[in-house]
Amino acid sequence: MKQNKKESASKLKIIPLGGLELIGMNITAFEYEDSIIVVDCGLSFPEDDMLGIDLVIPDITYLKNNIDKVKGFVITHGHEDHIGALPYVLKEMNVPIYATKLTMGIIENKLKEHNLIHNVRRKVVKFGQNINLGCFRIEFIKTNHSIVDAAALAIYSPVGIVVHTGDFKVDYTPVYGDAIDLQRFAELGKKGVLALMCDSTNAERPGFTPSERTLGNVFDNIFEEHKKTRIIIATFASNVDRVQQIINTANKFGRKVVVEGRSMVNIIETASNLNRINIPENTLIDIEQLKNYPREKTVIITTGSQGESMAALSRMASGMHKKVSIGKGDTVIFSSSPIPGNEKAVTKVINELSKKGADVIFQDTHVSGHACQEEIKLIYTLTKPKYAIPVHGEYKHLKAQAKIAMDLGIDKDNVFILSSGDVLELDDDAATVAGKVPVGTVLVDGLGVGDVGNVVLRDRQHLAEDGILIVVMSLEGVTGELLAGPDIVSRGFVYVKESDELMDEARKVLEKAVLNCLNKNITDWGKIKTSIKETLSEFVWKKTKRRPMILPIIMEI
């Protein structure tokens, strides 16, 4: 009898809707019968070939199709790749959000910007607290990361406990608050953990990630060596602990501090209001007051450590910043390492700063917020999971963590490297990938969400590579006689003033083609346009070996 009951029992479904195969856009659905909870809702930044795109957010078609089951978003921490898509997603499906104090503060800033603050239910959760959502119970566990108030989650489901680490490192001496709650991970391991979903970002790196606090001495030494220069430090806006250490050192050396860059100002303000950062009195000054102090008595903490073109540091480097100009007597410190793909942009900014005479320091001034191999092994050893599901990383990172799990004795068949959209069905007896759900990316361009797709991107690529030729002509409405044109307007194809001969020849070829159509009594504009496109395309290819976009415009008079 017992056997039958087990066979008919439902399984837990784990469905990553993003965040695998890349670093960014983290969002995972956990489903059991009529309950779905969603862990994180992040964005990623556009690839080089996504011309004009500002942000990339996950496709939530599956959640919208099952909206009656969705109980809420449970957020691990306040980084963009975990919360950035929330305002866009909440416009389409209004469900409650659960997060720790600083994480919620940062989310609320976003909701205010999008005029959603009064519509969305929010609950601040403390570490150790449990919340019940449908047939799930979720416990928030204290971890360390490069932002305060980061949490791991113990997700209690009817088939067992799933531990999701969020982004984490093991830091025994954090700058703010307590060390990671390793005791709780061990207690869960004793109870029995069905599956561990662990951060893979640094899974290829051996050893331990150094403590954030080690940078305090590094900054002290740099400030000691550069007493006669102004110091400008670029770091991630959300790295509150890093900002805290810079402020501590600046205060020690009697320097005033300016925080520059909109995202940095917003987060530091939020952290300060929530007592997550301690700023000594009379240390912070407004950027307008910089001129009232000697350069060597000031520090500027700024955004732009990734070479982003519109960030404050890039504008300083290119001489476009209205308040800060860089030159000899400035020391610029990059307190971050380039995210893969940003190396070129960072190098460009470093070169520009160096040309202006600044002294640039970019080595040994950063520690990662993610666990290296020994810390990952520690979490596996404490939780003793039956199944290993590496998350948060490109395929090579997931693969590296899968190897760690197998080295620790987890059966190869119990290690799952998933792709976004895979549906992993599991219980205590078995786990299998049992299908796929629709996933993908939604592109945000300005205020448009999802209105730019593959076709538009392909057109942008085409325009970027070969330019456009616009053919304009006027036809008599009744007789179909050619009254004016065809004239050719060129953009991004050739510089017309230096290509008169080519354009004149193209015009003659077109005129001949249009008259040929009219002589054959072809009055269908579609056919005339096709003829224009084919004729001009063939002519241009022969002459230049290029294929610009051709746009015929016919006016009726």
For each residue, the residues with C-beta under 8 A, 3 or more apart:
1: 4 5
2: 5 6
3: 6 7
4: 1 7 8
5: 1 2 8 9
6: 2 3 9 429
7: 3 4
8: 4 5
9: 5 6 158 159 427
10: 32 33 158 159
11: 32 159 425 426 427
12: 30 31 32 157 158 159 160 162 194 425 426 427
13: 29 30 31 32 423 424 425 434
14: 28 29 30 162 195 197 389 418 423 424 426
15: 28 29 30 31 62 421 422 423 424 437
16: 19 20 27 28 29 391 418 419 420 421 422
17: 27 28 29 58 59 60 62 63 420 421 437 439
18: 25 26 27 42 44 58 420 439 441
19: 16 22 24 25 26 27 28 40 42 81 391 392 420
20: 16 391 393 398 418 419 420
21: 394 395 419 420
22: 19 25 44 394
23: 44 81 201 339 340 392 393 394 397
24: 19 42 43 44 45 56 81
25: 18 19 22 42 43 44 56 57 58 81 85 441
26: 18 19 39 40 41 42 81 82 391 392
27: 16 17 18 19 38 39 40 41 42 58 60 85
28: 14 15 16 17 19 38 39 40 164 197 391
29: 13 14 15 16 17 36 37 38 39 62 63
30: 12 13 14 15 36 37 38 39 136 155 157 162
31: 12 13 15 35 36 66 69
32: 10 11 12 13 35 134 135 136 157 158 159
33: 10 135
34: 68 69 134 135
35: 31 32 69 71 133 134 135 136
36: 29 30 31 63 66 69 70 71 134
37: 29 30 70 71 72 73 74 133 134 136 138 155
38: 27 28 29 30 41 63 70 72 73 74 95
39: 26 27 28 29 30 73 74 75 76 153 155 164
40: 19 26 27 28 73 74 75 76 82 83 166
41: 26 27 38 58 73 75 82 83 84 85 86 89
42: 18 19 24 25 26 27 58 79 80 81 82 83 84 85
43: 24 25 55 56 57 80 81 84 85 444
44: 18 22 23 24 25 55 56 81 441
45: 24 55 56
46: 50 53 54 55 56 443
47: 50 341
48: 341
49: 457 461
50: 46 47 53 56 443 457
51: 457 460 461 464
52: 445 452 460
53: 46 50 56 443 444 445 452 457
54: 46 444 445 446
55: 43 44 45 46 84 85 443 444
56: 24 25 43 44 45 46 50 53 441 442 443 444
57: 25 43 84 85 88 89 441 442 444 449
58: 17 18 25 27 41 42 85 89 439 440 441 442
59: 17 438 439 440 441 442
60: 17 27 63 64 89 92 93
61: 64 65 437 438
62: 15 17 29 65 66 437 438 439
63: 17 29 36 38 60 66 67 70 89 93
64: 60 61 67 92 93
65: 61 62
66: 31 36 62 63 69 70
67: 63 64 70 93
68: 34
69: 31 34 35 36 66 134
70: 36 37 38 63 66 67 93 95
71: 35 36 37 95 96 133 134 136
72: 37 38 95 96 97 98 133
73: 37 38 39 40 41 86 95 96 97 98
74: 37 38 39 40 98 99 131 133 138 153
75: 39 40 41 78 82 83 86 97 98 99 103 104 107
76: 39 40 82 103 150 151 152 153 164 166 167
77: 82 100 103 145 147 149 150 151 166 167
78: 75 82 83 99 102 103 105 106 107 147 149 238 267
79: 42 82 83 147 167 238
80: 42 43 83 84 238
81: 19 23 24 25 26 42 43 44 84
82: 26 40 41 42 75 76 77 78 79 166 167
83: 40 41 42 75 78 79 80 86 103 106 107 110
84: 41 42 43 55 57 80 81 110
85: 25 27 41 42 43 55 57 58 88 89
86: 41 73 75 83 89 90 97 107 110 111
87: 90 91 110 111 113 114 116
88: 57 85 91 92 442 444 449
89: 41 57 58 60 63 85 86 92 93
90: 86 87 93 94 95 111 116 119 120
91: 87 88 114 116
92: 60 64 88 89
93: 60 63 64 67 70 89 90
94: 90 119 120
95: 38 70 71 72 73 90 121
96: 71 72 73 120 121 122 123
97: 72 73 75 86 104 107 120 121 122 123
98: 72 73 74 75 122 123 125 131 133 138
99: 74 75 78 103 104 107 122 124 125
100: 77 103 104 124 125 126 127 140 149 150 151
101: 104 105 124 149 274 276
102: 78 105 106 147 148 149 240 270 271 274 276
103: 75 76 77 78 83 99 100 106 107 149 150 151
104: 75 97 99 100 101 107 108 122 124
105: 78 101 102 108 109 270 271 273 274
106: 78 83 102 103 109 110 238 266 267 270
107: 75 78 83 86 97 99 103 104 110 111 122
108: 104 105 111 112 117 122
109: 105 106 112 113 266 270
110: 83 84 86 87 106 107 113 114
111: 86 87 90 107 108 114 116 117 120
112: 108 109 115 116 117
113: 87 109 110
114: 87 91 110 111
115: 112
116: 87 90 91 111 112 119 120
117: 108 111 112 120
118:
119: 90 94 116
120: 90 94 96 97 111 116 117
121: 95 96 97
122: 96 97 98 99 104 107 108
123: 96 97 98 131
124: 99 100 101 104
125: 98 99 100 129 131 140 151
126: 100 129 140
127: 100 140 141 142 151 181
128: 139 140 141 142 184
129: 125 126 139 140
130: 137 138 139
131: 74 98 123 125 137 138
132: 136 137
133: 35 37 71 72 74 98 136 137 138
134: 32 34 35 36 37 69 71
135: 32 33 34 35 157 158
136: 30 32 35 37 71 132 133 155 156 157
137: 130 131 132 133 155 156
138: 37 74 98 130 131 133 153 154 155 156
139: 128 129 130 153 154 156
140: 100 125 126 127 128 129 151 152 153
141: 127 128 151 152 153 154 181 184 185
142: 127 128 151 152 177 178 180 181 184
143: 150 151 152 165 166 168 169 180 181
144: 150 168 169 170 171 174 179 180 212 369
145: 77 150 166 167 168 169 369 370
146: 212 236 238 239 241 242 368 369
147: 77 78 79 102 150 238 239 240 241 369
148: 102 176 177 240 241 271 276 277
149: 77 78 100 101 102 103 177 276
150: 76 77 100 103 143 144 145 147 166 167 168
151: 76 77 100 103 125 127 140 141 142 143 166
152: 76 140 141 142 143 163 164 165 166 168 185
153: 39 74 76 138 139 140 141 163 164 166
154: 138 139 141 161 162 163 184 188
155: 30 37 39 136 137 138 161 162 163 164
156: 136 137 138 139 161
157: 12 30 32 135 136 160 161 162 194
158: 9 10 12 32 135
159: 9 10 11 12 32 194 426 427 428
160: 12 157 192 193 194 195 386 427 428
161: 154 155 156 157 188 191 192 193 194
162: 12 14 30 154 155 157 193 194 195 196 197
163: 152 153 154 155 185 188 193 195 196 197 383 385
164: 28 39 76 152 153 155 197 391
165: 143 152 168 196 197 198 199 371 379
166: 40 76 77 82 143 145 150 151 152 153 199
167: 76 77 79 82 145 150 199 201 369 370 392
168: 143 144 145 150 152 165 180 199 370 371 375 379
169: 143 144 145 180 209 368 369 370 371 372 375
170: 144 179 180 182 208 209 371 375 378
171: 144 174 179 180 209 211 212 213
172: 179 211
173: 179 211 213
174: 144 171 177 178 179 211 212 213 241
175: 212 213 216 241 244 245
176: 148 240 241 244 276 277
177: 142 148 149 174
178: 142 174 181
179: 144 170 171 172 173 174 182
180: 142 143 144 168 169 170 171
181: 127 141 142 143 178 184 185
182: 170 179 185 186 378 382
183: 186 187
184: 128 141 142 154 181 187 188
185: 141 152 163 181 182 188 189 379 382 383
186: 182 183 189 190 382 383
187: 183 184 190 191
188: 154 161 163 184 185 191 193 382 383
189: 185 186 192 193 382 383 384
190: 186 187
191: 161 187 188
192: 160 161 189 384
193: 160 161 162 163 188 189 196 383 384 385 386
194: 12 157 159 160 161 162 385 386 387 426 427 428
195: 14 160 162 163 385 386 387 388 389 426 431
196: 162 163 165 193 379 380 383 385 387 388 389
197: 14 28 162 163 164 165 389 390 391
198: 165 371 376 379 380 388 389 390 391 401
199: 165 166 167 168 202 370 371 376 391 392 393
200: 203 376 390 391 392 393 397 398 400 401
201: 23 167 368 370 371 392 393 397
202: 199 205 209 368 370 371 372 373 397
203: 200 373 376 390 393 397 398 400 401 404
204: 373 396 397 400
205: 202 209 372 373
206: 372 373 374
207: 372 373 374
208: 170 372 374 375
209: 169 170 171 202 205 367 368 369 370 371 372 375
210: 214 367
211: 171 172 173 174 214 367
212: 144 146 171 174 175 215 241 242 245 367 369
213: 171 173 174 175 216 245
214: 210 211 217 218 367
215: 212 218 219 242 245 335 365 366 367
216: 175 213 219 220 245 248 249
217: 214 220 221
218: 214 215 221 222 364 365
219: 215 216 222 223 245 246 249 365
220: 216 217 223 224 249 252
221: 217 218 224 225
222: 218 219 225 226 231 331 333 361 365
223: 219 220 226 227 231 249 250 252 253 255
224: 220 221 227 253
225: 221 222
226: 222 223 229 231 331 359
227: 223 224 253 296
228: 296 329
229: 226 295 296 329 330 331 359
230: 295 296 298 299 300 329 330 331
231: 222 223 226 250 255 298 299 300 330 331 333
232: 299 300 302 313 316 324 326 330 331 332 333 358
233: 246 299 300 301 302 332 333 335
234: 302 303 304 305 313 332 333 334 335 336
235: 239 242 243 246 301 305 335 336 366
236: 146 239 242 303 305 336
237: 261 263 264 266 267 303
238: 78 79 80 106 146 147 263 267
239: 146 147 235 236 242 243 335 336 369
240: 102 147 148 176 243 244 267 268 271 276 277
241: 146 147 148 174 175 176 212 244 245
242: 146 212 215 235 236 239 245 246 335
243: 235 239 240 246 247 259 264 268 277 301
244: 175 176 240 241 247 248 277 278
245: 175 212 213 215 216 219 241 242 248 249
246: 219 233 235 242 243 249 250 257 299 301 335
247: 243 244 250 251 257 277 279 280 283 284 301
248: 216 244 245 251 252
249: 216 219 220 223 245 246 252 253
250: 223 231 246 247 253 255 256 257 283 299
251: 247 248 254 255 280 283
252: 220 223 248 249
253: 223 224 227 249 250
254: 251 297
255: 223 231 250 251 297 298 299
256: 250 283 284 285 289 293 297 298 299
257: 246 247 250 283 284 285 298 299 300 301
258: 284 285 286 287 289 290 298 299 300 301
259: 243 264 265 268 284 301 302
260: 264 265 287 300 301 302 303 312 323 324
261: 237 264 265 302 303 304 311 312 313
262: 265 266 303
263: 237 238 266 267 303
264: 237 243 259 260 261 267 268 301 302 303 312
265: 259 260 261 262 268 269
266: 106 109 237 262 263 269 270
267: 78 106 237 238 240 263 264 270 271
268: 240 243 259 264 265 271 272 277
269: 265 266 272 273
270: 102 105 106 109 266 267 273 274
271: 102 105 148 240 267 268 274 276 277
272: 268 269 275 276 277 279
273: 105 269 270
274: 101 102 105 270 271
275: 272 278
276: 101 102 148 149 176 240 271 272
277: 148 176 240 243 244 247 268 271 272
278: 244 275
279: 247 272 283 284
280: 247 251 283
281:
282:
283: 247 250 251 256 257 279 280
284: 247 256 257 258 259 279
285: 256 257 258 289 290 293 298
286: 258 289
287: 258 260 290 323 324
288: 291 323
289: 256 258 285 286 292 293
290: 258 285 287 293 298 300 323 324
291: 288
292: 289
293: 256 285 289 290 297 298
294: 297 298
295: 229 230 298 329 330
296: 227 228 229 230 329
297: 254 255 256 293 294
298: 230 231 255 256 257 258 285 290 293 294 295
299: 230 231 232 233 246 250 255 256 257 258
300: 230 231 232 233 257 258 260 290 324
301: 233 235 243 246 247 257 258 259 260 264
302: 232 233 234 259 260 261 264 311 312 313 316
303: 234 236 237 260 261 262 263 264 308 311 312 313
304: 234 261 307 308 311 312 313 314 315 316 349
305: 234 235 236 313 334 335 336 346
306: 311 336 338 339 342 345 346
307: 304 311 314 338 342 344 345 346 347 348 349
308: 303 304 311 314 345
309: 314 345
310: 314 315
311: 261 302 303 304 306 307 308 314 315
312: 260 261 264 302 303 304 315 316 321 324
313: 232 234 261 302 303 304 305 316 317 332 349
314: 304 307 308 309 310 311 317 318 349
315: 304 310 311 312 318 320 321
316: 232 302 304 312 313 319 321 324 325 326 353
317: 313 314 326 349 352 353 356
318: 314 315 352
319: 316 325 356
320: 315
321: 312 315 316 324 325
322:
323: 260 287 288 290
324: 232 260 287 290 300 312 316 321
325: 316 319 321
326: 232 316 317 330 332 353 356 357 358
327: 330 356 357 358
328: 357 358
329: 228 229 230 295 296 357
330: 229 230 231 232 295 326 327 353 356 357 358 359
331: 222 226 229 230 231 232 358 359 360 361
332: 232 233 234 313 326 353 358 359 360 361
333: 222 231 232 233 234 360 361 362 365
334: 234 305 346 350 360 361 362 365 366
335: 215 233 234 235 239 242 246 305 365 366
336: 234 235 236 239 305 306 366
337: 366 368
338: 306 307 342 343 345 346
339: 23 306 342
340: 23 343 394
341: 47 48
342: 306 307 338 339 345 346
343: 338 340 346 347
344: 307 347 348
345: 306 307 308 309 338 342 348 349
346: 305 306 307 334 338 342 343 349 350 362
347: 307 343 344 350 351
348: 307 344 345 351 352
349: 304 307 313 314 317 345 346 352 353
350: 334 346 347 353 354 360 362
351: 347 348 354 355
352: 317 318 348 349 355 356
353: 316 317 326 330 332 349 350 356 358 360
354: 350 351 357 358 360
355: 351 352
356: 317 319 326 327 330 352 353
357: 326 327 328 329 330 354
358: 232 326 327 328 330 331 332 353 354
359: 226 229 330 331 332
360: 331 332 333 334 350 353 354
361: 222 331 332 333 334 365
362: 333 334 346 350 365
363:
364: 218
365: 215 218 219 222 333 334 335 361 362
366: 215 235 334 335 336 337
367: 209 210 211 212 214 215
368: 146 169 201 202 209 337 372
369: 144 145 146 147 167 169 209 212 239
370: 145 167 168 169 199 201 202 209
371: 165 168 169 170 198 199 201 202 209 375 376 379
372: 169 202 205 206 207 208 209 368 375 376
373: 202 203 204 205 206 207 376 377 404
374: 206 207 208 377 378
375: 168 169 170 208 209 371 372 378 379
376: 198 199 200 203 371 372 373 379 380 401 404
377: 373 374 380 381 404 408
378: 170 182 374 375 381 382
379: 165 168 185 196 198 371 375 376 382 383
380: 196 198 376 377 383 384 385 388 404 405 408 410
381: 377 378 384 408
382: 182 185 186 188 189 378 379
383: 163 185 186 188 189 193 196 379 380
384: 189 192 193 380 381
385: 163 193 194 195 196 380 388 410
386: 160 193 194 195 410 414 428
387: 194 195 196 410 414 415 416 426 431
388: 195 196 198 380 385 401 402 405 410 414 415 416
389: 14 195 196 197 198 415 416 418 424
390: 197 198 200 203 393 397 398 399 401 402 405 415 417
391: 16 19 20 26 28 164 197 198 199 200 398
392: 19 23 26 167 199 200 201 397
393: 20 23 199 200 201 203 390 396 397 398 401
394: 21 22 23 340 397 398
395: 21 398 399 417
396: 204 393 399 400
397: 23 200 201 202 203 204 390 392 393 394 400 401
398: 20 200 203 390 391 393 394 395 401 402 417
399: 390 395 396 402 403 417
400: 200 203 204 396 397 403 404
401: 198 200 203 376 388 390 393 397 398 404 405
402: 388 390 398 399 405 406 415 417
403: 399 400 406 407
404: 203 373 376 377 380 400 401 407 408
405: 380 388 390 401 402 408 410 415
406: 402 403 409 410 412 415
407: 403 404
408: 377 380 381 404 405
409: 406
410: 380 385 386 387 388 405 406 414 415
411: 414 415
412: 406 415
413:
414: 386 387 388 410 411 431
415: 387 388 389 390 402 405 406 410 411 412
416: 387 388 389 424 431 433
417: 390 395 398 399 402
418: 14 16 20 389 422 424 433
419: 16 20 21 422
420: 16 17 18 19 20 21 439
421: 15 16 17 436 437 438 439
422: 15 16 418 419 433 435 436
423: 13 14 15 433 434 435 436 437
424: 13 14 15 389 416 418 431 432 433 434
425: 11 12 13 431 432 433 434
426: 11 12 14 159 194 195 387 430 431 432
427: 9 11 12 159 160 194 430 431
428: 159 160 194 386
429: 6
430: 426 427
431: 195 387 414 416 424 425 426 427
432: 424 425 426
433: 416 418 422 423 424 425
434: 13 423 424 425
435: 422 423
436: 421 422 423 439
437: 15 17 61 62 421 423
438: 59 61 62 421
439: 17 18 58 59 62 420 421 436
440: 58 59
441: 18 25 44 56 57 58 59
442: 56 57 58 59 88 449 450
443: 46 50 53 55 56 450 452 453 457
444: 43 53 54 55 56 57 88 448 449 450
445: 52 53 54 448 451 452
446: 54
447:
448: 444 445 451 452
449: 57 88 442 444
450: 442 443 444 453
451: 445 448 456
452: 52 53 443 445 448 456 457
453: 443 450 456 457
454: 457 458
455: 458 459
456: 451 452 453 459 460
457: 49 50 51 53 443 452 453 454 460 461
458: 454 455 461 462
459: 455 456 462 463 549
460: 51 52 456 457 463 464
461: 49 51 457 458 464 465
462: 458 459 465 466 549
463: 459 460 466 467 468 492 549
464: 51 460 461 492
465: 461 462
466: 462 463 492 493 546 547 548 549
467: 463 490 491 492 493 494 546 548 549
468: 463 490 491 492 493 548 549 550 551
469: 488 489 490 493 536 540 548 549 550 551
470: 488 489 490 491 551 552 553
471: 485 486 487 488 510 532 536 550 551 552 553
472: 485 486 487 488 489 553 555
473: 482 484 485 486 487 514 552 553 554 555
474: 482 483 484 485 554 555 556 557
475: 480 481 482 483 554 555 556 557
476: 479 480 481 482 483 557
477: 556 557
478:
479: 476
480: 475 476 518 521 523
481: 475 476 518
482: 473 474 475 476 485 511 514 515 518
483: 474 475 476 557
484: 473 474 487
485: 471 472 473 474 482
486: 471 472 473 507 510 511 514 532
487: 471 472 473 484 507
488: 469 470 471 472 503 506 507 510 536
489: 469 470 472
490: 467 468 469 470 493 494 496 499 503 548
491: 467 468 470
492: 463 464 466 467 468 548
493: 466 467 468 469 490 546 548
494: 467 490 498 499 502 503 544
495: 498 499
496: 490 499 500 503
497: 500
498: 494 495
499: 490 494 495 496 502 503
500: 496 497 503 504
501: 504 505
502: 494 499 505 506 543 544
503: 488 490 494 496 499 500 506 507
504: 500 501 507 508
505: 501 502 508 509 539 543
506: 488 502 503 509 510 536 539 540
507: 486 487 488 503 504 510 511
508: 504 505 511 512
509: 505 506 512 513 535 536 539
510: 471 486 488 506 507 513 514 532 535 536
511: 482 486 507 508 514 515
512: 508 509 515 516
513: 509 510 516 517 531 532 535
514: 473 482 486 510 511 517 518 528 531 532
515: 482 511 512 518 519
516: 512 513 519 520 531
517: 513 514 520 522 527 528 531
518: 480 481 482 514 515 521 522
519: 515 516
520: 516 517
521: 480 518
522: 517 518 527 528 531
523: 480
524: 527 528
525: 528 529 554
526: 529 530
527: 517 522 524 530 531
528: 514 517 522 524 525 531 532 552 554
529: 525 526 532 533 552 554
530: 526 527 533 534
531: 513 514 516 517 522 527 528 534 535
532: 471 486 510 513 514 528 529 535 536 550 552
533: 529 530 536 537 550 552
534: 530 531 537 538
535: 509 510 513 531 532 538 539
536: 469 471 488 506 509 510 532 533 539 540 550
537: 533 534 540 541 547 550
538: 534 535 541 542
539: 505 506 509 535 536 542 543
540: 469 506 536 537 543 544 546 547 548
541: 537 538 544 545 546 547
542: 538 539
543: 502 505 539 540
544: 494 502 540 541
545: 541
546: 466 467 493 540 541
547: 466 537 540 541
548: 466 467 468 469 490 492 493 540
549: 459 462 463 466 467 468 469
550: 468 469 471 532 533 536 537
551: 468 469 470 471
552: 470 471 473 528 529 532 533
553: 470 471 472 473
554: 473 474 475 525 528 529
555: 472 473 474 475
556: 474 475 477
557: 474 475 476 477 483
